Amino acid sequence: MTLDNIQENLLPEKSVAGWLENLDGRFKAKLREVQTISRPSSDGKTTTTFKLARVECIYNSLVVQKLSPGQLLAIPNVQNLGMETIFSVFEIADIIPMHYSMLTLSTSQPGALRGEFMGLIDKEWKQDSKSTWIEIVASPTGYIVDFTGNDIKYERRYSPLLVGSEVKLLNKEAVRRFVCYVPEEGTSPSNLDAYSIGDLLGVIDHTVPFTINFTQLINFHVGVFCHTGGGKSYLTSMVVRRALQAISDLKVIVFDVSSEYGIHLLDQLVAQESRIVFSKRGLRKKETKEDAAKALYNNAMDFYKRHVKTDALEAREKELVGLIEQLFRDDKCKPMYVKPHYMETIAHYRTYEGLLDSFANTVSDKFNANQQASIYANDRITTFLKDSGKDEEDLVDKEVLPILDEILEYFSKAGVRQNATVFGLVKGLQERLNQDVSEPEELGYSLETLVKELLDDSQNSPRLFVIDEEIETARDIASRVIDEVFRQRRTSFNLHPRILFVFDEAQEFAPAKEDARGDTLESSRSVERLLRHGRKYHLHGWISTQRLAHLNTSALHQIHSYFVGTLPRPYDRQLVGDTFAIDDALLERTLNFAPGDWLLASYRATNTQNVPVFFHAINNEECILPKP
């Protein structure tokens, strides 16, 4: 389907009934009551309140099979009293077939009597008995729908419901217009399928592609929450793949501590200009030309064995290894040299900023008898920087030698002893520059190289980076890269390219503050800074975790789009509900998800704001290797 096709259908000539689904006249329902439910918040400090609508529908075996969580209901509100075309939109959270005998059936009755009653109830399900009905529990979306003028319009507004009024069921086109993003005419790419991440759940007898705005999804940060093995990395890989296709200036860096994304994004690593970065573990050097082919195959097999794969992909080992060999042929696999922290400190003191810091340290020494000499040296270097147009972050070079001669001459006149700290500092620098001792070269692909390629906005620069490292090293790299990218973005006045940082097992990078210490604390601060302030610099975050309870809550609150899978722990579900204002009834439905089913709520990426959408995601395996 193209954008032109969809634009032609945006304003169909329909009456109110044209936007509704009545299941051949079988869906007949009325609003029985509106409930307000309160419970303690996940932290126990406040109370969280949810509102639910309970709808009674005439029982019909076909209707009860067609209804499912995620479908949308139109319930009359007080605005409907003036115009019978305005309704509140509610989302079905649960469907419960009811029989009047169920209301009085209890363990206080004899077992034989209970068995007889249950036998009668069982028979009446199949006979569409008048003693049965369908109980529908629905959650408010916060929107009203207006069918005035043969069109459909959604508006975020509250209006009190009318108890006893007739409830409608929205059809597939009304649902699509409610949640699915439709790009403006002339937008590239023009194929609407390029914006799809799966199919909507809860659309009766139809398949509706779920399309989202990738730019807005990425721009306002993303979270993926699901239990271990629930498909977080598969979903992340699929959405990243689609986002790279939809956003031409997007770059993605994935911190992969579980060795998954090298396979999950293998097709993109081959097709795109990319880098997969890892330590030197397992890399075999080719000694001679005769050994080159063997070394290539061995490196590819080491890569293949190190990464996590599903059973379906294990059966296609030969194809995967062939693609991995292509990565090595194209020199996309880069062993990284991570500069030790002591080298970072030394590198600082090679700059003019470090030199000025050294002078400042001698001035602050209360036992220093040469404070004025240190101040003079500091002032003279500062004046030199201003006159020469150099920056404090530049390396100290030979151009400063005449200034050092002047400083030493001043020291001689001021009576500064040669064993004084400040004298030794200047004299030692002078000797090093005269001997032309250069800074040691980096060993291979370095963190500085990574940052440079990340910020490079040329068309042939790498777009996808996978950092395949152990947790401790990955944390160190993440904090350094984020801080350096921030520094360069703030000084360059260039907001392109967009950069998406993906943190798999995010609780390892941004844990709860009481669990953060040492390197973990630095990583947590950097990730929190990214999520708090990155958007203004086109720096975006994606966190993926199974334990929200162990996550930095300040970082968690910066996320505007969140994918929710099955979360077995009640606390985690409650935290999602409290943080993102999702009713407990909807989150309970996630416990029954099949593989590939997800709930997405987004403030920006969908057509409506913060409406939970149930969908079945595109199978990532079929993206890596299409079916033979």
RONUKOL-770392 format. One line per 3 residues: for each residue x, y, z of C-alpha. Coordinates in nm, 3 decimals. Layout:
BEGIN
X:Y:Z ~ ... .
//
This chain:
BEGIN
0.000:0.000:0.000 ~ 0.133:0.346:-0.090 ~ 0.073:0.686:0.066 .
-0.133:0.786:-0.235 ~ -0.366:0.492:-0.178 ~ -0.412:0.575:0.186 .
-0.469:0.946:0.119 ~ -0.757:0.861:-0.114 ~ -0.933:0.683:0.173 .
-0.878:0.938:0.446 ~ -1.223:1.100:0.409 ~ -1.466:0.829:0.310 .
-1.832:0.928:0.289 ~ -1.973:0.731:0.582 ~ -2.254:0.763:0.830 .
-2.203:0.678:1.196 ~ -2.286:0.316:1.119 ~ -2.010:0.313:0.858 .
-1.747:0.338:1.133 ~ -1.899:0.067:1.353 ~ -1.885:-0.311:1.368 .
-2.206:-0.480:1.485 ~ -2.113:-0.842:1.398 ~ -2.415:-0.883:1.168 .
-2.643:-0.726:1.425 ~ -2.539:-0.964:1.704 ~ -2.340:-0.714:1.912 .
-2.591:-0.553:2.147 ~ -2.436:-0.399:2.457 ~ -2.508:-0.135:2.721 .
-2.301:0.043:2.984 ~ -2.391:-0.098:3.325 ~ -2.157:0.099:3.554 .
-1.839:0.302:3.581 ~ -1.600:0.185:3.854 ~ -1.321:0.374:4.024 .
-1.052:0.140:4.159 ~ -0.771:0.252:4.390 ~ -0.462:0.067:4.507 .
-0.131:0.161:4.670 ~ 0.137:0.271:4.425 ~ 0.435:0.045:4.360 .
0.649:0.235:4.613 ~ 0.369:0.233:4.874 ~ 0.388:0.610:4.924 .
0.078:0.719:4.731 ~ -0.247:0.583:4.590 ~ -0.304:0.507:4.223 .
-0.658:0.534:4.086 ~ -0.798:0.374:3.770 ~ -1.139:0.408:3.610 .
-1.310:0.113:3.440 ~ -1.633:0.076:3.246 ~ -1.838:-0.244:3.284 .
-2.045:-0.324:2.980 ~ -2.313:-0.594:2.948 ~ -2.351:-0.756:2.607 .
-2.618:-1.005:2.501 ~ -2.455:-1.348:2.493 ~ -2.394:-1.503:2.156 .
-2.140:-1.778:2.087 ~ -2.016:-1.599:1.773 ~ -1.981:-1.264:1.952 .
-1.787:-1.403:2.248 ~ -1.542:-1.570:2.009 ~ -1.489:-1.249:1.811 .
-1.429:-1.018:2.107 ~ -1.074:-0.980:2.237 ~ -0.865:-0.739:2.450 .
-0.750:-0.432:2.262 ~ -1.072:-0.376:2.065 ~ -1.221:-0.028:2.087 .
-1.566:0.064:2.218 ~ -1.761:0.387:2.158 ~ -1.962:0.471:2.471 .
-2.211:0.764:2.474 ~ -2.118:1.053:2.702 ~ -2.302:1.371:2.805 .
-2.200:1.535:2.474 ~ -2.415:1.272:2.305 ~ -2.728:1.430:2.457 .
-2.701:1.720:2.213 ~ -2.548:1.539:1.916 ~ -2.581:1.163:1.886 .
-2.251:1.140:1.705 ~ -2.008:1.196:1.995 ~ -1.876:0.906:2.204 .
-1.598:0.829:2.450 ~ -1.342:0.574:2.329 ~ -1.267:0.283:2.564 .
-1.036:-0.013:2.514 ~ -1.144:-0.367:2.603 ~ -0.929:-0.512:2.880 .
-1.118:-0.834:2.957 ~ -1.414:-1.044:2.837 ~ -1.600:-1.263:3.088 .
-1.892:-1.490:2.983 ~ -2.149:-1.483:3.266 ~ -2.443:-1.702:3.375 .
-2.688:-1.590:3.642 ~ -2.634:-1.916:3.836 ~ -2.265:-1.826:3.872 .
-2.362:-1.537:4.102 ~ -2.505:-1.767:4.371 ~ -2.278:-2.069:4.323 .
-2.051:-2.111:4.626 ~ -1.870:-2.378:4.824 ~ -2.135:-2.351:5.097 .
-2.368:-2.554:4.872 ~ -2.345:-2.936:4.853 ~ -2.101:-3.068:4.595 .
-2.367:-3.267:4.409 ~ -2.581:-2.955:4.374 ~ -2.287:-2.749:4.252 .
-2.202:-3.018:3.997 ~ -2.558:-3.020:3.868 ~ -2.563:-2.642:3.837 .
-2.229:-2.637:3.649 ~ -2.354:-2.905:3.413 ~ -2.659:-2.690:3.329 .
-2.439:-2.383:3.283 ~ -2.211:-2.573:3.046 ~ -2.500:-2.674:2.821 .
-2.642:-2.322:2.805 ~ -2.317:-2.174:2.670 ~ -2.380:-2.358:2.344 .
-2.754:-2.275:2.330 ~ -2.719:-1.894:2.357 ~ -2.942:-1.905:2.664 .
-3.110:-1.588:2.789 ~ -2.966:-1.672:3.132 ~ -2.621:-1.576:3.002 .
-2.452:-1.250:2.910 ~ -2.103:-1.119:2.831 ~ -1.930:-0.900:3.086 .
-1.686:-0.658:2.917 ~ -1.430:-0.465:3.122 ~ -1.300:-0.157:2.937 .
-1.039:0.106:3.015 ~ -1.061:0.474:2.909 ~ -0.824:0.596:2.637 .
-0.880:0.961:2.727 ~ -1.026:1.036:2.381 ~ -1.369:1.110:2.240 .
-1.472:1.032:1.883 ~ -1.692:1.262:1.675 ~ -1.871:1.124:1.368 .
-2.025:1.461:1.271 ~ -2.016:1.546:0.901 ~ -1.968:1.193:0.765 .
-1.610:1.203:0.894 ~ -1.434:1.069:1.201 ~ -1.239:1.291:1.438 .
-1.060:1.202:1.761 ~ -0.994:1.452:2.037 ~ -0.823:1.409:2.373 .
-1.096:1.517:2.613 ~ -1.291:1.382:2.908 ~ -1.670:1.369:2.920 .
-1.888:1.184:3.179 ~ -2.045:0.863:3.051 ~ -2.417:0.787:3.035 .
-2.492:0.470:3.230 ~ -2.747:0.250:3.054 ~ -2.663:0.385:2.709 .
-2.598:0.163:2.407 ~ -2.234:0.080:2.346 ~ -2.086:0.055:1.995 .
-1.789:-0.143:1.861 ~ -1.548:0.046:1.630 ~ -1.459:-0.124:1.300 .
-1.113:-0.177:1.147 ~ -1.100:0.155:0.961 ~ -1.197:0.351:1.272 .
-0.931:0.163:1.471 ~ -0.668:0.229:1.204 ~ -0.749:0.599:1.200 .
-0.728:0.605:1.580 ~ -0.384:0.451:1.638 ~ -0.193:0.413:1.310 .
0.044:0.682:1.190 ~ -0.001:0.797:0.830 ~ 0.290:1.005:0.691 .
0.218:1.322:0.500 ~ 0.195:1.309:0.123 ~ 0.536:1.330:-0.042 .
0.714:1.176:0.257 ~ 0.998:0.935:0.180 ~ 0.972:0.639:0.185 .
0.628:0.645:0.019 ~ 0.547:0.279:0.085 ~ 0.326:0.263:0.396 .
0.460:-0.086:0.478 ~ 0.797:0.076:0.556 ~ 0.637:0.226:0.869 .
0.483:-0.101:0.990 ~ 0.620:-0.299:1.286 ~ 0.352:-0.568:1.287 .
-0.024:-0.623:1.280 ~ -0.281:-0.486:1.524 ~ -0.441:-0.731:1.763 .
-0.810:-0.696:1.845 ~ -0.930:-0.616:1.491 ~ -1.218:-0.847:1.406 .
-1.163:-1.076:1.105 ~ -0.908:-0.839:0.948 ~ -0.534:-0.777:0.934 .
-0.439:-0.414:0.987 ~ -0.067:-0.318:0.967 ~ 0.041:-0.119:1.272 .
0.229:0.186:1.140 ~ 0.423:0.425:1.362 ~ 0.625:0.745:1.327 .
0.985:0.627:1.365 ~ 1.127:0.979:1.398 ~ 0.902:1.061:1.693 .
0.952:0.716:1.843 ~ 1.331:0.760:1.846 ~ 1.327:1.129:1.930 .
1.154:1.091:2.268 ~ 1.338:0.778:2.392 ~ 1.212:0.419:2.406 .
1.183:0.142:2.665 ~ 1.128:-0.231:2.612 ~ 1.017:-0.429:2.917 .
0.965:-0.805:2.919 ~ 1.076:-1.114:3.109 ~ 1.391:-1.303:3.015 .
1.347:-1.484:2.684 ~ 1.039:-1.281:2.594 ~ 1.187:-1.138:2.272 .
1.319:-0.796:2.380 ~ 1.628:-0.813:2.159 ~ 1.425:-0.951:1.867 .
1.177:-0.662:1.886 ~ 1.457:-0.408:1.932 ~ 1.644:-0.542:1.629 .
1.333:-0.536:1.411 ~ 1.242:-0.176:1.505 ~ 1.604:-0.058:1.467 .
1.613:-0.215:1.120 ~ 1.294:-0.031:1.018 ~ 1.412:0.296:1.174 .
1.741:0.286:0.978 ~ 1.538:0.250:0.660 ~ 1.291:0.527:0.750 .
1.533:0.790:0.891 ~ 1.813:0.869:0.648 ~ 2.042:1.048:0.897 .
2.002:0.801:1.185 ~ 2.298:0.619:1.339 ~ 2.256:0.341:1.595 .
2.506:0.216:1.855 ~ 2.404:-0.101:2.041 ~ 2.571:-0.203:2.368 .
2.536:-0.579:2.342 ~ 2.648:-0.751:2.662 ~ 2.475:-1.082:2.578 .
2.622:-1.130:2.229 ~ 2.286:-1.130:2.050 ~ 2.273:-0.838:1.809 .
2.563:-0.955:1.594 ~ 2.319:-1.219:1.467 ~ 1.987:-1.036:1.518 .
2.109:-0.747:1.298 ~ 2.341:-0.950:1.076 ~ 2.165:-0.855:0.752 .
2.200:-0.485:0.837 ~ 2.562:-0.521:0.944 ~ 2.634:-0.669:0.600 .
2.414:-0.433:0.396 ~ 2.497:-0.107:0.579 ~ 2.833:0.054:0.635 .
2.878:-0.075:0.990 ~ 3.109:-0.173:1.272 ~ 3.093:-0.463:1.516 .
3.338:-0.384:1.794 ~ 3.476:-0.640:2.038 ~ 3.786:-0.708:2.242 .
4.071:-0.910:2.098 ~ 3.936:-1.232:2.251 ~ 3.906:-1.505:1.989 .
4.044:-1.305:1.694 ~ 4.288:-1.512:1.491 ~ 4.551:-1.332:1.285 .
4.624:-1.453:0.935 ~ 4.996:-1.528:0.911 ~ 5.038:-1.583:0.536 .
4.837:-1.543:0.220 ~ 4.791:-1.920:0.211 ~ 4.634:-1.909:0.557 .
4.403:-1.615:0.478 ~ 4.101:-1.823:0.372 ~ 4.139:-2.056:0.669 .
4.175:-1.764:0.912 ~ 3.867:-1.598:0.762 ~ 3.659:-1.911:0.815 .
3.794:-1.962:1.169 ~ 3.716:-1.603:1.267 ~ 3.365:-1.638:1.124 .
3.307:-1.962:1.317 ~ 3.434:-1.805:1.640 ~ 3.192:-1.517:1.582 .
2.907:-1.758:1.509 ~ 2.968:-1.974:1.819 ~ 3.001:-1.673:2.048 .
2.658:-1.533:1.961 ~ 2.313:-1.641:2.080 ~ 2.090:-1.801:1.815 .
1.741:-1.951:1.808 ~ 1.676:-2.310:1.700 ~ 1.537:-2.189:1.367 .
1.859:-2.000:1.290 ~ 2.080:-2.285:1.414 ~ 1.940:-2.493:1.129 .
2.076:-2.237:0.878 ~ 2.433:-2.225:1.002 ~ 2.591:-2.230:0.656 .
2.402:-1.916:0.543 ~ 2.481:-1.729:0.865 ~ 2.851:-1.815:0.854 .
2.861:-1.698:0.492 ~ 2.725:-1.356:0.594 ~ 2.968:-1.337:0.887 .
3.261:-1.410:0.655 ~ 3.146:-1.112:0.448 ~ 3.174:-0.892:0.758 .
3.540:-0.992:0.796 ~ 3.609:-0.949:0.424 ~ 3.470:-0.595:0.442 .
3.682:-0.525:0.752 ~ 3.376:-0.437:0.961 ~ 3.482:-0.642:1.267 .
3.705:-0.419:1.478 ~ 3.899:-0.527:1.788 ~ 3.888:-0.220:2.011 .
4.171:-0.070:2.211 ~ 4.012:0.080:2.523 ~ 4.251:0.335:2.669 .
4.303:0.276:3.045 ~ 4.185:0.550:3.281 ~ 4.540:0.642:3.377 .
4.605:0.713:3.007 ~ 4.300:0.940:3.004 ~ 4.449:1.135:3.293 .
4.786:1.163:3.118 ~ 4.615:1.273:2.796 ~ 4.449:1.556:2.989 .
4.785:1.688:3.111 ~ 4.918:1.689:2.755 ~ 4.676:1.973:2.676 .
4.692:2.343:2.761 ~ 4.400:2.289:2.996 ~ 4.602:2.031:3.187 .
4.901:2.266:3.198 ~ 4.686:2.543:3.346 ~ 4.545:2.294:3.597 .
4.899:2.211:3.704 ~ 4.978:2.577:3.766 ~ 4.652:2.616:3.957 .
4.746:2.321:4.179 ~ 5.078:2.483:4.272 ~ 4.902:2.813:4.350 .
4.659:2.639:4.586 ~ 4.939:2.469:4.781 ~ 4.949:2.661:5.109 .
5.317:2.577:5.167 ~ 5.419:2.715:4.825 ~ 5.652:3.015:4.853 .
5.629:3.079:4.480 ~ 5.257:3.146:4.438 ~ 5.311:3.469:4.247 .
5.545:3.288:4.008 ~ 5.274:3.026:3.944 ~ 5.020:3.300:3.884 .
5.252:3.471:3.637 ~ 5.306:3.144:3.447 ~ 4.930:3.084:3.436 .
4.857:3.436:3.309 ~ 5.131:3.416:3.046 ~ 4.999:3.086:2.904 .
4.642:3.220:2.905 ~ 4.752:3.530:2.711 ~ 4.941:3.308:2.464 .
4.624:3.102:2.399 ~ 4.424:3.418:2.335 ~ 4.683:3.570:2.101 .
4.746:3.249:1.904 ~ 4.379:3.149:1.872 ~ 4.445:2.812:2.031 .
4.193:2.626:2.247 ~ 4.255:2.492:2.596 ~ 4.179:2.141:2.468 .
4.463:2.157:2.211 ~ 4.782:1.960:2.275 ~ 5.078:2.159:2.405 .
5.315:2.200:2.109 ~ 5.646:2.371:2.022 ~ 5.480:2.705:1.958 .
5.473:2.764:2.333 ~ 5.854:2.726:2.372 ~ 5.927:3.105:2.348 .
5.670:3.163:2.623 ~ 5.838:2.899:2.841 ~ 6.171:3.083:2.794 .
6.005:3.405:2.914 ~ 5.858:3.228:3.217 ~ 6.195:3.075:3.313 .
6.361:3.416:3.276 ~ 6.098:3.563:3.512 ~ 6.162:3.279:3.759 .
6.534:3.364:3.757 ~ 6.466:3.732:3.833 ~ 6.206:3.642:4.098 .
6.446:3.410:4.279 ~ 6.249:3.092:4.223 ~ 6.469:2.801:4.323 .
6.538:2.525:4.073 ~ 6.400:2.262:4.313 ~ 6.064:2.441:4.332 .
5.765:2.249:4.194 ~ 5.662:2.519:3.950 ~ 6.018:2.553:3.815 .
6.046:2.179:3.758 ~ 5.705:2.179:3.587 ~ 5.805:2.442:3.328 .
6.160:2.309:3.280 ~ 6.038:1.952:3.233 ~ 5.783:2.061:2.971 .
6.049:2.261:2.788 ~ 6.285:1.961:2.772 ~ 6.008:1.726:2.649 .
5.909:1.962:2.368 ~ 6.273:2.019:2.265 ~ 6.330:1.644:2.239 .
6.022:1.613:2.013 ~ 5.870:1.320:2.208 ~ 5.540:1.254:2.035 .
5.224:1.120:2.198 ~ 5.203:0.738:2.163 ~ 4.980:0.620:1.881 .
4.654:0.442:1.951 ~ 4.662:0.064:1.916 ~ 4.412:-0.014:1.639 .
4.045:0.085:1.652 ~ 4.005:0.313:1.953 ~ 3.731:0.487:2.143 .
3.833:0.812:1.975 ~ 3.787:0.646:1.636 ~ 3.444:0.521:1.740 .
3.330:0.869:1.847 ~ 3.467:1.023:1.529 ~ 3.275:0.775:1.311 .
2.959:0.823:1.518 ~ 2.963:1.200:1.464 ~ 3.064:1.179:1.097 .
2.764:1.293:0.890 ~ 2.903:1.198:0.549 ~ 2.703:0.950:0.341 .
2.968:0.678:0.340 ~ 3.027:0.680:0.717 ~ 2.913:0.381:0.931 .
2.546:0.388:1.040 ~ 2.527:0.084:1.268 ~ 2.764:-0.001:1.555 .
2.740:-0.308:1.778 ~ 2.961:-0.306:2.089 ~ 3.001:-0.674:2.178 .
3.177:-0.656:2.514 ~ 3.157:-0.787:2.869 ~ 2.942:-0.584:3.107 .
3.226:-0.404:3.288 ~ 3.398:-0.296:2.965 ~ 3.069:-0.206:2.795 .
2.976:0.020:3.089 ~ 3.311:0.197:3.067 ~ 3.280:0.245:2.690 .
2.919:0.368:2.722 ~ 2.997:0.638:2.979 ~ 3.304:0.761:2.789 .
3.129:0.766:2.451 ~ 2.823:0.950:2.584 ~ 3.031:1.212:2.763 .
3.257:1.271:2.463 ~ 2.969:1.287:2.214 ~ 2.792:1.538:2.438 .
3.107:1.749:2.464 ~ 3.161:1.758:2.088 ~ 2.795:1.820:2.010 .
2.783:2.118:2.243 ~ 3.091:2.278:2.085 ~ 3.026:2.194:1.718 .
2.675:2.344:1.679 ~ 2.592:2.049:1.451 ~ 2.285:1.838:1.535 .
2.335:1.575:1.266 ~ 2.345:1.284:1.243 ~ 2.085:1.163:1.490 .
2.238:0.902:1.720 ~ 2.039:0.629:1.896 ~ 2.206:0.459:2.194 .
2.061:0.112:2.259 ~ 2.127:-0.042:2.601 ~ 2.050:-0.412:2.620 .
2.018:-0.534:2.982 ~ 1.979:-0.169:3.080 ~ 1.977:-0.244:3.453 .
2.352:-0.306:3.414 ~ 2.409:0.042:3.268 ~ 2.160:0.249:3.470 .
2.075:0.061:3.791 ~ 1.870:0.200:4.077 ~ 2.071:0.468:4.258 .
2.111:0.259:4.572 ~ 2.280:-0.013:4.361 ~ 2.510:0.223:4.168 .
2.873:0.259:4.275 ~ 3.213:0.292:4.108 ~ 3.205:0.240:3.730 .
2.835:0.157:3.753 ~ 2.765:0.497:3.906 ~ 2.949:0.674:3.622 .
2.758:0.473:3.363 ~ 2.424:0.543:3.535 ~ 2.497:0.917:3.545 .
2.587:0.919:3.175 ~ 2.274:0.727:3.070 ~ 2.056:0.951:3.285 .
2.219:1.257:3.128 ~ 2.153:1.115:2.782 ~ 1.784:1.061:2.857 .
1.741:1.395:3.034 ~ 1.924:1.626:2.794 ~ 2.009:1.429:2.480 .
1.698:1.513:2.280 ~ 1.800:1.877:2.226 ~ 2.124:1.750:2.066 .
1.955:1.472:1.861 ~ 2.101:1.210:2.096 ~ 1.844:0.945:2.185 .
1.816:0.647:2.418 ~ 1.662:0.299:2.401 ~ 1.663:0.086:2.716 .
1.574:-0.282:2.730 ~ 1.533:-0.471:3.056 ~ 1.340:-0.744:3.236 .
1.365:-0.588:3.583 ~ 1.224:-0.238:3.610 ~ 1.263:-0.259:3.987 .
1.642:-0.248:3.942 ~ 1.641:0.046:3.699 ~ 1.729:0.411:3.760 .
1.383:0.564:3.809 ~ 1.500:0.911:3.702 ~ 1.603:0.762:3.367 .
1.281:0.561:3.346 ~ 1.065:0.873:3.372 ~ 1.228:1.029:3.063 .
1.086:0.761:2.830 ~ 0.789:0.857:2.612 ~ 0.738:0.529:2.422 .
0.736:0.189:2.583 ~ 0.689:-0.165:2.460 ~ 0.556:-0.402:2.726 .
0.565:-0.780:2.702 ~ 0.500:-1.038:2.973 ~ 0.619:-0.921:3.317 .
0.554:-1.204:3.567 ~ 0.639:-0.996:3.878 ~ 0.342:-0.788:4.002 .
0.575:-0.511:4.121 ~ 0.715:-0.460:3.769 ~ 0.364:-0.441:3.620 .
0.257:-0.196:3.888 ~ 0.563:0.020:3.824 ~ 0.480:0.032:3.451 .
0.121:0.124:3.532 ~ 0.224:0.396:3.778 ~ 0.495:0.541:3.554 .
0.302:0.541:3.227 ~ -0.063:0.562:3.348 ~ -0.176:0.226:3.209 .
-0.467:0.053:3.382 ~ -0.384:-0.266:3.570 ~ -0.657:-0.446:3.375 .
-0.470:-0.389:3.048 ~ -0.133:-0.489:3.192 ~ -0.281:-0.814:3.324 .
-0.362:-0.907:2.962 ~ 0.010:-0.916:2.884 ~ 0.043:-1.229:3.099 .
-0.143:-1.421:2.825 ~ 0.070:-1.292:2.537 ~ 0.181:-1.537:2.272 .
0.542:-1.506:2.141 ~ 0.565:-1.187:1.938 ~ 0.269:-1.011:2.107 .
0.339:-0.667:2.255 ~ 0.168:-0.367:2.406 ~ 0.290:-0.025:2.291 .
0.196:0.304:2.448 ~ 0.356:0.620:2.311 ~ 0.311:0.992:2.358 .
0.440:1.068:2.007 ~ 0.489:0.769:1.777 ~ 0.124:0.665:1.734 .
-0.162:0.871:1.596 ~ -0.306:0.927:1.944 ~ -0.127:1.007:2.267 .
-0.047:0.737:2.526 ~ -0.313:0.490:2.411 ~ -0.208:0.126:2.480 .
-0.202:-0.067:2.151 ~ -0.184:-0.446:2.131 ~ 0.003:-0.577:1.826 .
0.189:-0.881:1.692 ~ 0.541:-0.787:1.584 ~ 0.711:-0.875:1.257 .
0.925:-1.188:1.293 ~ 1.286:-1.073:1.312 ~ 1.418:-1.414:1.199 .
1.253:-1.366:0.861 ~ 1.427:-1.028:0.830 ~ 1.773:-1.176:0.892 .
1.731:-1.468:0.651 ~ 1.417:-1.470:0.433 ~ 1.238:-1.801:0.405 .
1.403:-2.029:0.144 .
//
